[in-house]
């Protein structure tokens, strides 16, 4: 009897499931999909079922339970980014978008409840239930499109009234973030409200401001001026949303916006290492992987707003890659990383930036932004001058070798760094020079998967888990005397040193090499793939035996060639 019952039960379950699927499909067919709700502007998490269960997951942090009557002061992680996403209501927009694709009326009902509750509990002038994040400029900009999406299916005075209030705030020049990605989001939001309700003054203002902001935020080479390459991905994506919105509104996309949007692709590609991950400069995590961007033919590119990128080849994970920072003083998402370098070789991170941890205002965040968290030189005993510009005063770009000289007065006196990168026989050489009477010190941050093998005689050898090795050699110039007293720091808490942040809110101990103070110029040579590079000097020429052959270069004053 059981043998006959089981297939009957299975058949019944399948029949019910198929019937439910047909019903869902029929319901979805009756719901009109809208441009305001569809697209890739909504986050993947939380999902509609998660939201219906009262679970919100943002920023890869553990889900948070919220009740039917949402407490808008909820701040479980004391994390400003979490609160910003919470008050953006884009997760509410996910319900409306999925209502359009599935026809499940419960999704729209719950979305309406959430939005109405937010409006009631968060009056612009504050209240007992309101949050200080509710009416900050970026949550306003991100929330407005979600409310516009809802308005395509819900007609109510509380909703139109709130959108009018959002438009008023978005139009306020005192709140506008010109030349910044937040400004782009503000213009997308204002354009959406203006087009939704036929208000040409709002829509016109949005397009006018957006054109001005894009010209400030993205230079003519395509470099993002926010000093964190990963934000170029965000700006590229958001400008696509903006251009689609302009077109849907029956307006012509300004040529300047389209051109600079296209030029960002080149910058994003050059900012990406051979392993596919973006170099973590500024507020950019080491786990950011750009996808779908065509790369140019050039393997070396100097961006006038502060970036040098070079590689041996495209589409080869084992190829070499380096970055150098210079340009305008620190702002927006930038760190105090001028004269800093990174180096990737033989399929591995070698010298790295400490990276981005979070936006929380704490000691570790402040350290990650400081010169001490980057591969930079300092003038011992001199105070550091924040936001100092750095000049790229010389460059020589050949097919297998490139060299550069950078200089600034970030410590009140000139500090000069020359960088030479040799391909094939992989070598990075760096010469740091300060005026007579001053002393120089530099820092070198190795990747967290490298550990120290030895430290003696001006040489630090590191290796990875499979035994691959690299060597840092440091000598004083022009004597070519090995620098004694190199210190390797790993995981120090006070003051912070020897850490790398591989992802958001993560930190991992990693070897950092700290040189002693030197009255002489410091020549630092990084040689991947060997623990026994021989270095010699004669007549201003430095010769080096690497794992792949002999390399020689000249040292003349503060220059390498």
Secondary structure, 3 states (H helix, E strand, C coil): CHHHHHHHHHHHHHHHHHHHHHHHHHHHHCCCCCCCCCCCCCCCCCCHHHHHCCEECCCCCCCEECCCCCCCCCCCCCCHHHHHHHHHCHHHHHHHHHHHHHCCHHHHHHHHHHHHHHHHHCCCCCCCCCCCCCCCHHHHHHHHHHHHHHHCCCCCHHHHHHHHHHHHHHHCHHHCCCCCHHHHHHHHHHHHHHHHCCCHHHHHHHHHHHHHHHHHHECCCCCECCCCCHHHHHHHHHHHHHHHHHHHCCCCCCHHHHHHHHHHHHHHHHCECCCCCECCCCCCCCCCCCCCCCCCCCCEEEECCCEEEEECCCCCCCCCEEEEECECCCCCCCCCCCCCEEEEECCEEEECCCCCCCCCCCHHHHHHHCHHHCCCEEECCCCCCCCCCEEEEEEEECCCEEEEEEEECCCCCCEEEEEEEECCCCEEEEEEEECCCCCEEEEEEECCCCEEEEEECCEEEEECCCCCEEEEEEEEECCCEECCCCEEEECEECCEECEECCCCCCCEECEEEECCCECCEEEEEEEECCCCCEEEEECCEEEEEECCEEEEEEEECCEEC
